[in-house]
Amino acid sequence: MSTMTEPPHVLAVDDSIVDRAVISRLLRSSKYRVTTVDSGKRALEVLSLQDRNVHMIITDYCMPEMSGYDLLKRVKESAELREIPVVIMSSENSPTRIRRCLEEGAEDFLIKPVRASDVSRLCSRLTL
């Protein structure tokens, strides 16, 4: 009898319903379990409820109320959450923004539209 391991759980954060659907589909096709939320504030609520069973956070940079950058900072400042890899996505290819996110502790920065090859690269790098 083989033991089934639970697939890695990814929290996908984007205020755009279309972008949430795209990233969710890509992650699920790579065998991830995905929870989607529409804001950084909601992501923090899920992280507090989920008892840290989130293996990666992938978030849009530009969102109302709390940006992906602010979410990244909150996660990295938290003793309970800081080990969770955070990947930022943006439709703007801004070297300054990318550098700032990576310096703050982001694992990677993806330019939208996110493609299957981006997800594959993340999978191999993060060994989830």
PEWOBEL-V20843 format. One record per helix or strand of 3 or more residues. SS is the DSSP state (2 for helix, 1 for strand). FROM is the first residue (numbers start at 1). LEN is the number of residues. If there is no record, write none. Layout:
((SS/FROM/LEN) (SS/FROM/LEN))
This chain:
((1/9/5) (2/17/13) (1/33/5) (2/40/10) (1/56/5) (2/68/10) (1/85/6) (2/95/9) (1/108/4) (2/116/11))
